[in-house]
């Protein structure tokens, strides 16, 4: 199943241009704040805890995992894009499970086997995942290139990079080897619980929005704003790579 939508020829009115500019400005402000305050939703306090704690701490790491997912703006943007045009729970379950599989695999393996990749480059690809999903929702690939990428494979592959992004952050904090595997597994359980919470909130909002006449009126704008947010995330990470 593919979940692309073609919007046809879209007439951008003056009102829509104003809405796009305002939405992009809000997205820029939110991402700028979030980027300065979080690194994959790992706060300074959480960072200190990860660096100092030793031994098996299942509940704290489960909490950190859930917090990471619920407050991780990059993950939430991608997840929002993935379910934007998915209506059946069966399809939502398939795509979210693929994302979870990818995310969990590289997060666990990356930390356990010490895969130390450049975090700026990985986070740039994570920003690209948001851009990709917005373009996919807009039907851009079919319209521009005449083909539709396999959306399931794309979600799985980008899930790998989302998990790798978190792994690079955890490795930077020199997490203790004592209790590493159970703590990582507990963290991952928390991530999945957080994803279910975030998904539930997104689906509730989307459920109400889809019933209103404004959904199809503003679906195009919403995906353009999401794409802009992805480009902003990419730009921030590319800049960090060259100036760090």
DRENDO-1510 file (C-alpha; in Angstrom, 1 decimal, always signed):
<recs>
REC; n; res; u; v; w
REC; 1; UNK; +0.0; +0.0; +0.0 .
REC; 2; UNK; +1.2; +3.5; -0.7 .
REC; 3; UNK; -0.1; +6.5; +1.0 .
REC; 4; UNK; +0.7; +9.3; -1.4 .
REC; 5; UNK; -1.8; +12.0; -2.4 .
REC; 6; UNK; -1.8; +14.2; -5.4 .
REC; 7; UNK; -3.1; +17.7; -4.8 .
REC; 8; UNK; -3.2; +18.6; -8.5 .
REC; 9; UNK; -2.7; +22.2; -9.5 .
REC; 10; UNK; -2.8; +24.2; -6.3 .
REC; 11; UNK; -3.8; +27.8; -6.6 .
REC; 12; UNK; -1.9; +29.6; -3.8 .
REC; 13; UNK; -4.0; +32.5; -2.8 .
REC; 14; UNK; -2.8; +35.6; -0.9 .
REC; 15; UNK; -4.4; +34.2; +2.3 .
REC; 16; UNK; -2.6; +30.8; +1.8 .
REC; 17; UNK; +0.7; +32.6; +1.2 .
REC; 18; UNK; +0.2; +34.5; +4.5 .
REC; 19; UNK; -0.6; +31.2; +6.2 .
REC; 20; UNK; +2.5; +29.5; +4.8 .
REC; 21; UNK; +4.7; +32.4; +5.9 .
REC; 22; UNK; +3.2; +32.5; +9.4 .
REC; 23; UNK; +3.3; +28.7; +9.8 .
REC; 24; UNK; +6.9; +28.5; +8.6 .
REC; 25; UNK; +7.9; +31.3; +11.1 .
REC; 26; UNK; +6.2; +29.4; +13.9 .
REC; 27; UNK; +7.9; +26.2; +12.9 .
REC; 28; UNK; +11.3; +28.0; +12.8 .
REC; 29; UNK; +10.8; +29.5; +16.2 .
REC; 30; UNK; +9.8; +26.2; +17.8 .
REC; 31; UNK; +12.6; +24.2; +16.2 .
REC; 32; UNK; +15.2; +26.9; +17.1 .
REC; 33; UNK; +14.0; +26.7; +20.7 .
REC; 34; UNK; +13.9; +23.0; +20.8 .
REC; 35; UNK; +17.3; +22.6; +19.2 .
REC; 36; UNK; +18.9; +24.9; +21.7 .
REC; 37; UNK; +17.2; +23.1; +24.6 .
REC; 38; UNK; +17.4; +19.5; +23.5 .
REC; 39; UNK; +19.7; +17.0; +21.8 .
REC; 40; UNK; +17.3; +14.3; +20.6 .
REC; 41; UNK; +15.2; +15.3; +23.7 .
REC; 42; UNK; +18.1; +14.5; +26.1 .
REC; 43; UNK; +18.1; +17.4; +28.6 .
REC; 44; UNK; +21.1; +18.6; +30.6 .
REC; 45; UNK; +19.8; +16.9; +33.7 .
REC; 46; UNK; +19.1; +13.6; +31.8 .
REC; 47; UNK; +22.6; +13.8; +30.3 .
REC; 48; UNK; +24.2; +14.1; +33.8 .
REC; 49; UNK; +22.2; +11.2; +35.0 .
REC; 50; UNK; +23.2; +9.0; +32.1 .
REC; 51; UNK; +26.9; +9.9; +32.6 .
REC; 52; UNK; +26.9; +9.3; +36.4 .
REC; 53; UNK; +24.7; +6.3; +37.0 .
REC; 54; UNK; +26.1; +2.8; +37.1 .
REC; 55; UNK; +24.4; -0.6; +37.4 .
REC; 56; UNK; +21.0; -1.8; +36.4 .
REC; 57; UNK; +18.4; +1.1; +36.6 .
REC; 58; UNK; +15.4; -0.3; +34.7 .
REC; 59; UNK; +12.7; +2.2; +35.7 .
REC; 60; UNK; +14.7; +5.4; +35.3 .
REC; 61; UNK; +15.9; +4.3; +31.8 .
REC; 62; UNK; +12.4; +3.4; +30.8 .
REC; 63; UNK; +11.3; +6.9; +31.9 .
REC; 64; UNK; +14.1; +8.5; +29.9 .
REC; 65; UNK; +13.2; +6.4; +26.8 .
REC; 66; UNK; +9.5; +7.5; +27.0 .
REC; 67; UNK; +10.5; +11.1; +27.6 .
REC; 68; UNK; +12.8; +11.0; +24.6 .
REC; 69; UNK; +10.1; +9.9; +22.2 .
REC; 70; UNK; +7.3; +12.2; +23.5 .
REC; 71; UNK; +9.5; +15.3; +23.4 .
REC; 72; UNK; +11.6; +14.4; +20.4 .
REC; 73; UNK; +10.4; +16.9; +17.8 .
REC; 74; UNK; +12.2; +15.2; +14.9 .
REC; 75; UNK; +10.6; +11.8; +15.6 .
REC; 76; UNK; +7.2; +13.4; +16.1 .
REC; 77; UNK; +7.4; +15.3; +12.8 .
REC; 78; UNK; +8.3; +12.1; +11.0 .
REC; 79; UNK; +5.6; +10.1; +12.8 .
REC; 80; UNK; +3.0; +12.8; +12.0 .
REC; 81; UNK; +4.0; +12.6; +8.3 .
REC; 82; UNK; +3.8; +8.8; +8.3 .
REC; 83; UNK; +0.2; +8.6; +9.6 .
REC; 84; UNK; -1.0; +11.8; +7.8 .
REC; 85; UNK; -2.9; +9.9; +5.1 .
REC; 86; UNK; -3.3; +6.5; +6.9 .
REC; 87; UNK; -6.9; +5.8; +8.0 .
REC; 88; UNK; -7.0; +2.1; +8.9 .
REC; 89; UNK; -5.4; +0.9; +12.1 .
REC; 90; UNK; -4.0; -2.1; +10.3 .
REC; 91; UNK; -2.0; +0.2; +8.0 .
REC; 92; UNK; -1.0; +2.5; +10.9 .
REC; 93; UNK; +0.2; -0.5; +12.8 .
REC; 94; UNK; +2.4; -1.8; +9.9 .
REC; 95; UNK; +4.1; +1.5; +9.3 .
REC; 96; UNK; +4.6; +2.4; +13.0 .
REC; 97; UNK; +6.0; -1.1; +13.6 .
REC; 98; UNK; +8.5; -0.7; +10.8 .
REC; 99; UNK; +9.6; +2.6; +12.2 .
REC; 100; UNK; +9.9; +1.0; +15.7 .
REC; 101; UNK; +11.9; -1.9; +14.3 .
REC; 102; UNK; +14.4; +0.3; +12.5 .
REC; 103; UNK; +14.6; +2.7; +15.4 .
REC; 104; UNK; +15.1; +0.0; +18.0 .
REC; 105; UNK; +17.6; -2.0; +16.0 .
REC; 106; UNK; +20.2; +0.7; +15.4 .
REC; 107; UNK; +19.7; +2.4; +18.9 .
REC; 108; UNK; +20.5; -0.9; +20.7 .
REC; 109; UNK; +23.2; -2.1; +18.3 .
REC; 110; UNK; +24.8; +1.3; +17.9 .
REC; 111; UNK; +25.3; +1.8; +21.6 .
REC; 112; UNK; +26.2; -1.9; +22.4 .
REC; 113; UNK; +28.7; -2.2; +19.6 .
REC; 114; UNK; +29.9; +1.4; +19.9 .
REC; 115; UNK; +29.0; +2.6; +16.4 .
REC; 116; UNK; +30.4; +6.1; +16.7 .
REC; 117; UNK; +29.1; +8.0; +13.6 .
REC; 118; UNK; +29.2; +11.8; +13.3 .
REC; 119; UNK; +26.0; +13.0; +14.9 .
REC; 120; UNK; +25.6; +16.0; +12.7 .
REC; 121; UNK; +25.5; +13.9; +9.5 .
REC; 122; UNK; +23.1; +11.4; +11.0 .
REC; 123; UNK; +20.8; +14.2; +12.2 .
REC; 124; UNK; +20.9; +15.7; +8.8 .
REC; 125; UNK; +19.5; +12.5; +7.3 .
REC; 126; UNK; +16.9; +12.5; +10.1 .
REC; 127; UNK; +15.9; +16.0; +8.9 .
REC; 128; UNK; +15.8; +14.6; +5.3 .
REC; 129; UNK; +13.4; +11.9; +6.5 .
REC; 130; UNK; +10.9; +14.7; +7.4 .
REC; 131; UNK; +11.4; +16.3; +4.0 .
REC; 132; UNK; +10.9; +13.0; +2.3 .
REC; 133; UNK; +7.7; +12.2; +4.1 .
REC; 134; UNK; +6.2; +15.6; +3.3 .
REC; 135; UNK; +7.1; +15.3; -0.4 .
REC; 136; UNK; +5.7; +11.8; -0.4 .
REC; 137; UNK; +2.4; +13.0; +1.1 .
REC; 138; UNK; +2.3; +15.8; -1.6 .
REC; 139; UNK; +2.7; +13.2; -4.3 .
REC; 140; UNK; +5.8; +14.9; -5.5 .
REC; 141; UNK; +7.8; +11.8; -6.5 .
REC; 142; UNK; +5.0; +10.5; -8.8 .
REC; 143; UNK; +4.6; +13.9; -10.3 .
REC; 144; UNK; +8.2; +14.8; -10.7 .
REC; 145; UNK; +9.8; +11.4; -11.5 .
REC; 146; UNK; +6.9; +9.3; -12.6 .
REC; 147; UNK; +7.4; +6.6; -9.9 .
REC; 148; UNK; +6.5; +6.1; -6.2 .
REC; 149; UNK; +9.2; +4.9; -3.8 .
REC; 150; UNK; +8.3; +2.0; -1.6 .
REC; 151; UNK; +7.0; +3.7; +1.4 .
REC; 152; UNK; +7.4; +0.7; +3.8 .
REC; 153; UNK; +11.1; +0.4; +2.9 .
REC; 154; UNK; +11.6; +4.1; +3.3 .
REC; 155; UNK; +10.0; +4.2; +6.8 .
REC; 156; UNK; +12.2; +1.2; +7.9 .
REC; 157; UNK; +15.4; +2.7; +6.5 .
REC; 158; UNK; +14.7; +6.2; +8.0 .
REC; 159; UNK; +13.9; +4.4; +11.3 .
REC; 160; UNK; +17.4; +3.0; +11.2 .
REC; 161; UNK; +18.8; +6.5; +11.1 .
REC; 162; UNK; +16.5; +7.8; +13.8 .
REC; 163; UNK; +17.7; +5.1; +16.1 .
REC; 164; UNK; +21.3; +5.7; +15.1 .
REC; 165; UNK; +20.9; +9.4; +15.9 .
REC; 166; UNK; +20.0; +8.6; +19.5 .
REC; 167; UNK; +22.8; +6.0; +19.8 .
REC; 168; UNK; +25.4; +8.7; +18.9 .
REC; 169; UNK; +24.1; +10.9; +21.6 .
REC; 170; UNK; +24.1; +8.2; +24.3 .
REC; 171; UNK; +27.7; +7.2; +23.3 .
REC; 172; UNK; +28.7; +10.8; +23.7 .
REC; 173; UNK; +27.7; +10.5; +27.4 .
REC; 174; UNK; +29.9; +7.5; +28.1 .
REC; 175; UNK; +27.2; +5.4; +29.5 .
REC; 176; UNK; +28.5; +2.9; +32.1 .
REC; 177; UNK; +29.1; -0.7; +30.9 .
REC; 178; UNK; +27.8; -2.0; +34.2 .
REC; 179; UNK; +24.1; -2.9; +33.5 .
REC; 180; UNK; +24.4; -1.6; +29.9 .
REC; 181; UNK; +22.3; -4.2; +28.1 .
REC; 182; UNK; +19.3; -4.3; +30.6 .
REC; 183; UNK; +19.4; -0.5; +30.8 .
REC; 184; UNK; +19.3; -0.2; +27.0 .
REC; 185; UNK; +16.5; -2.7; +26.7 .
REC; 186; UNK; +14.6; -0.8; +29.3 .
REC; 187; UNK; +15.2; +2.5; +27.6 .
REC; 188; UNK; +13.9; +0.9; +24.3 .
REC; 189; UNK; +10.8; -0.3; +26.1 .
REC; 190; UNK; +10.3; +3.3; +27.2 .
REC; 191; UNK; +10.8; +4.6; +23.7 .
REC; 192; UNK; +8.1; +2.3; +22.4 .
REC; 193; UNK; +5.7; +3.3; +25.2 .
REC; 194; UNK; +6.4; +6.9; +24.5 .
REC; 195; UNK; +5.8; +6.3; +20.8 .
REC; 196; UNK; +2.4; +4.8; +21.6 .
REC; 197; UNK; +1.5; +7.8; +23.7 .
REC; 198; UNK; +2.6; +10.2; +21.0 .
REC; 199; UNK; +0.8; +8.2; +18.3 .
REC; 200; UNK; -2.4; +8.2; +20.4 .
REC; 201; UNK; -2.3; +12.0; +20.7 .
REC; 202; UNK; -1.5; +12.5; +17.0 .
REC; 203; UNK; -4.4; +10.2; +16.0 .
REC; 204; UNK; -6.8; +11.9; +18.3 .
REC; 205; UNK; -6.0; +15.3; +16.8 .
REC; 206; UNK; -6.0; +13.9; +13.3 .
REC; 207; UNK; -9.3; +12.2; +13.9 .
REC; 208; UNK; -11.0; +15.5; +14.8 .
REC; 209; UNK; -9.2; +17.4; +12.0 .
REC; 210; UNK; -10.2; +14.9; +9.3 .
REC; 211; UNK; -13.9; +15.3; +10.2 .
REC; 212; UNK; -13.7; +19.1; +9.6 .
REC; 213; UNK; -14.0; +20.7; +6.2 .
REC; 214; UNK; -10.6; +22.4; +6.8 .
REC; 215; UNK; -8.6; +19.2; +6.5 .
REC; 216; UNK; -8.4; +18.9; +2.7 .
REC; 217; UNK; -8.2; +22.7; +2.5 .
REC; 218; UNK; -5.1; +22.8; +4.7 .
REC; 219; UNK; -3.5; +19.4; +4.1 .
REC; 220; UNK; -1.3; +20.8; +1.4 .
REC; 221; UNK; -0.2; +23.7; +3.7 .
REC; 222; UNK; +0.5; +21.4; +6.6 .
REC; 223; UNK; +2.8; +19.2; +4.5 .
REC; 224; UNK; +4.6; +22.2; +3.1 .
REC; 225; UNK; +5.2; +23.5; +6.7 .
REC; 226; UNK; +6.4; +20.0; +7.7 .
REC; 227; UNK; +8.8; +20.0; +4.7 .
REC; 228; UNK; +10.1; +23.4; +5.7 .
REC; 229; UNK; +10.7; +22.2; +9.2 .
REC; 230; UNK; +12.7; +19.3; +7.8 .
REC; 231; UNK; +14.8; +21.6; +5.7 .
REC; 232; UNK; +15.4; +23.8; +8.8 .
REC; 233; UNK; +16.6; +20.8; +10.8 .
REC; 234; UNK; +18.9; +19.8; +8.0 .
REC; 235; UNK; +20.3; +23.3; +7.7 .
REC; 236; UNK; +21.0; +23.5; +11.4 .
REC; 237; UNK; +22.9; +20.1; +11.4 .
REC; 238; UNK; +24.9; +20.9; +8.2 .
REC; 239; UNK; +25.9; +24.3; +9.7 .
REC; 240; UNK; +26.9; +22.5; +12.9 .
REC; 241; UNK; +29.0; +20.0; +11.0 .
REC; 242; UNK; +31.1; +22.7; +9.3 .
REC; 243; UNK; +31.4; +25.1; +12.3 .
REC; 244; UNK; +31.9; +22.5; +15.1 .
</recs>
